[in-house]
Amino acid sequence: MKLPLLTALNAERAARRAAILVTNLASGEQRLVREAEIDADPLAGALHDALRRGKSGIVAESPEGEVFLNVQVPPTRILVIGAVHISQALAPMARIAGFDVTIVDPRTAFATPERFPNVELLDVWPDEALASRPLDRYTALVALTHDPKIDDPALDAGLRAECFYIGALGSKKTHARRVERLRDAGFDEAAIARIHAPIGLDIGAVSPAEIAVSVLGEIVGELRRDRRRRP
Amino acid sequence: MTDAATPVATDEDILAAAQAWREAGRGVAIATVVETWGSAPRPVGSHLVIDEEGDFLGSVSGGCVEGAVISDALDVIESGAPRMLEFGVADETAWRVGLSCGGRIRVYVERVE
């Protein structure tokens, strides 16, 4: 691999953009195809398919011969709105499971480093946090404050950015009111149905740590949807 | 990150290391799992990067065949010619450098130019 190609690949990853490295296994020739460039590539069909599945693999009979598609998607990340008890348990669990974690809460009494060691913690409003760290398809959004002023702007942004998982804490009544507000904001039923509420797998979770397990399980279930026995 | 919650280097770290090592003037090879059959320990796309001293980062098999890959990688760093390696139970070297899980993998090794 030529160093400039490797540098370009690492730059795409650092910017949280998907890209595919195409290697001709007979000749050793390589090219980097950024997500935005796929349509113009001779192997567009295979590249779109590989990116959609997020899977690297060999295409044995391409017009270019045997090629290897190395799909580089950004590391999956969990953005948690609310520096609450559940987040305190969720953050370390999620990191062990391999997710990058960011916690956002403008309430400085909650968002303290003592409560959240070793985690990226932003004591600002979601709008400000999302301006510097835009949501994307490789991010799971977890809204835990049940305060519409804090949760709603993030949910709005999460739906628009097509986050692979969106979950929101709250009772049925809280969620019904949330659905009303999202409808008023112009979201259709299909979009609203993408929000997991009540949040988490139905495992009868009681404690904050158990709820964190159920949320993390639900996130993994969305990330690995194509491997599930019961999709 | 060095704390206990993230013991495994991510692919991002691994490719970033490959770049940094090469920029520092070291000879570097990247080994990539390009195909697996059966219960292979690491998924397609996994990387191992190796420098000319045999230092390495990452994993293509969870430890089963890394030694053999590193030795081939040193040749690739020397010659510049990429190589395809195959490991598995069908291989006569299986008992020596095989995959105890019974899977098979193909690993592409290339020099960073």
Interface residues (C-beta under 8 A of the other chain):
Chain A: M1 K2 L3 L6 T7 L9 N10 R13 A14 T23 L25 G28 K55 S56 G57 I58 F68 N70 V71 Q72 P75 P92 R95 I96 G98 N118
Chain B: D3 A5 T6 V8 T10 D11 E12 L15 A16 A18 Q19 R22 E23 I30 T32 V34 E35 P43 V44 G45 P82 M84 Y108 E110 R111 V112 E113
